[in-house]
Amino acid sequence: MKNIIKSIVYEMLHSKMVIRLYVLFMLLQALVVILNAEVSPVSGVKETSMVLSDGGVLTYEFPIFILTLIVGVICGEDYRDKVANYEVLSGHSRKSIYLARSLFAIFSAAALCLILSFIPLIAGNLYMGWGSTLKLGDVVARYLLLFFPYLRLAAFLAMITFLIKNQYIMMALGFLIMFGSTLLSDLLGASNYYVSIYNFKMLTEYKSWSIYNIDPVRGLIDYHAYDSSLTSGMVIGTIAVSLAMTAFYLIMGYALFRRDELS
C-alpha cells in the first residue's frame, strides 16, 4: 500500500490540472466573500461574519467540485491507463489497491476541501475584519465539522467512480452536484445528518431573529441577531452518521472493485 500511495502522491503533485483548478477555486472563494461584503447596520462597517451569516453556501459549494475532481482522478484515472492492471501484476492484492486509492482519495480530498472552506473566513478577516455578527470560535468549530460530511461525500463519490470508471464523467458530475446541491437544499429546505448536502447546510446556517428601526436619514433599517452556537446533538450526529456512511460506502465500493475485470 505504501508504494501505491507514493505513486498516487507523485501523480497528484505533477497533475497540473488539479493544482491549477485548486488554486483557481481558492482565489474564487476569496473573491466571492470580498464581493459580497456589506456594511453592518450595527457596526457601520463591513464584516466577514455578516457575509458568512447569510452566505453559508459560499463555504462548501466550490469545494464540492474539487472533492469530486480529486476523488475522480485518484480512483478513476487508472481505468484509462490500466495502472491497476500493472499493480495487480506487480503482486499487489486487489484489497491493498482499493484501500490505498480509496482511503487516500477520500481523506486527502476531505482535508483539501476543508482548507478551501476556510478561505472565505481567512480572506474576509484579512480584508475587512471579523465583526460581531457571529462568534468566531463557534464558526471555526462548525467549519472543522465540515470535514466529516466531506469525508462521507468523498466515500460516496469513490464508490460511484469505481462504478462509472471515468474521471471525466466524474468531473461533469461534480458540476451537477455543485450547482444542484444549492438548488435542492433551497427547494426542499431540508436539514439533517443523513444526506451530506443537508448536513453542510445545517452546519453553515444559523438561527436568527430580526427587528427593524426607522432612521430619519436611512429610512427602514433591519437588524439581525444570530445564534452560532453548536449543540452536542449536532456534533455527535454529524460525526457518527458521517463515519457510519463512510464505512458503508467503502464496503460497497470494494464489492464493486473486487468483481471488476480491470479491462
ABEGO torsion letter per residue (X at the ends): XAAAAAAAAAAAAABAAAAAAAAAAAAAAAAAAAAABBBBAAAGBBBAAAAAAAAAAAAAAAAAAAAAAAAAAAAAAAAAAGAAAAAAAAGBBAAAAAAAAAAAAAAAAAAAAAAAAAAAAAAAAAAAEAEAABBAAAAAAAAAAAAAAAAAAAAAAAAAAAAAGBAAAAAAAAAAAAAAAAAAAAAAGBBBAABAAAAAAAAABBBBBBBBBBBAAAEBBBBBBBBABBBAAAAAAAAAAAAAAAAAAAAAAAAAAAABAGX
